[in-house]
Amino acid sequence: MKNIFSMLLSGSLGMALMGLLIFGPAGTFDYWQAWVFLAVIATSSWLVSIYFLRTNSEVLARRRLVPETRITQRVIAGGVFMLWAAMLVVSALDHRNGWSTVPVAVSLFGAALIAIGIGAVGLVLMQNSHAAVTVRVEPGQQLISTGLYGLVRHPMYTCNVFLLVGTPLALGSYWGLVFVIPALVVFAFRIRDEEKLLQDDLAGYEAYMRQVPSRMMPGVW
């Protein structure tokens, strides 16, 4: 029951924050793309959360937002949040001022990318229950090198690429896409710093790096 209440509270606060960042700058609730965007995120996230509540609630506990213990990761996490918030605000301002003309099909495609990204996050968590919001290695944590981890070393970030691209498109904005590249740069810094920790604290990680050379995008990086 405690896990359910915590999930309800954090999910409600997250949706409220997104609504504020979108509808405030948009200056209207007459914004169907935003309602579809929020509905897709809420539905997809709930389906994934309900699955883990029934099968492995510890996964959800590790996904709770807790402060990073390392200053580098605190700065990076702050940068990620600011870029995400800016993407929502600019996309909403785009809607308000009519800077972009995005076809309905493209907005729906963006919503589909978001659903795929969240579903893929669920798949990553099925394969690696130790995946957490903060960068850390837990006692007894085992190296995962199969499934999605056999394709890239950080599939969770690959899932985030779907969300990054899908969000502005779903909100009917091309201008929101300008934040994709800076976000990817921040992800790159986070991954490099994370891998220093993993090499030191997770047994077999250096050999795994040689086995799977791609960090986030197969054959690219």
C-alpha angles and dihedrals in degrees: 000000000000091000091049092050091047091049092049093049097046092043093050092048091049093050091046091052092049091048090052093049091049109035095038096060091036089057092213144066089216091095111116094181090060093050091050090047093052093043092052092049093046095046096044093045092048093050091051092045094048090051092055093042087060097041111024118358091180088075090063091047090057091050094059115115109256128162118271113246095211120072094221092056092045090057092045093047089051090051092051092051093048092050092048092049091046090051091055094046096047092046089052092047088050089056092047095049100033096236093149134040105209118179118236090244091057092050090050089048088054090051089051090052089054092051090048091048094051091044089051090051087057090052091050090052091050089056096041115027090180093067105123139178091243124059109252144119115233125214110274094012112157127214113253114209104157135078113017088352087064089063102042133003095231109034092162089069090048088057089052090058089064089052093046094052096036098051101067092037091051089050091052097251135125093180091064088066090073088082095058096082096046089048091052090051090053090048089052091054091047093050093049091051092044092053091055088060093044093051090053100041110024116073115234096013096124091054089047090055089058092046094050109031098178117086103191112344120042111244092359109067 
